[in-house]
């Protein structure tokens, strides 16, 4: 499920991204970010969801979403 596909009904539940290979929640996606001078921090502008990696098993993965 892509970030844009999260529906309003799902926002009432906790969403948990999981590695499709090992089930870990320690997954990462690439992103573009820009510096916000006023807030003095990075703002994520765009996620590149085609590059998903699990930090636990080290495998490229397709993130699977679980709702609680």
N, C-alpha and C positions, 0 to 999 in steps of 0.2 A: 504494500500500500504506500502510495506516495504521500508526502506531506499535504499536498493540495487536496487529497481525497479524504482527509479526516473530516467527518461530518459533525454538525452541532450536537447530535445525540451522543456521539462518541466522546465529546468533551466533558461529559458528566462522569466518565469512567477514566481510570488511569490506563494510559496506553504504554505498553512495554515493548520496545523493539528487541528482537531476538535474532541471533545468528541462525540461519537455516541449516548450518552444518552441525554445530555443537550445542545450540540452545542458549548460549551465553548472552547476557545483556550488554556486554562490553564491546559494542559495535561502533564503527566510525564511518562517516561519509566525508568526502571532500567538500569544501565550500569556498566561495569568494567572500571576502569581508572587506569593509572599508573603515578607516579610522574616523571616529567622531571626536573632533577637537573639544567641543563643549563638554561632553560627558567623559572624555579621556578614556575611551575604551573602543574595542572593535565591535562593529555591527555586522552580523551575517547578512549578506545581500542575496546570495543564491546558493542552494545546495546542489551538489553534483552527485545525484543519487545513483548514477551508473557505476561509480567507483565506491563500493561498499566492502569494508574489511572488518573481520573480527579480530580484536586485539588479543583474545585468549587463545584461539586455535591458529591464528595467522592466515586463515583462508579468505579468499575472495568469497563473498556471500551475497545472498539475496535476503534482505531483512524481512523477517516475518513479524507482524504485529499481533500482540495479544492484548486483550482488554480484561480489566479486572472489575 
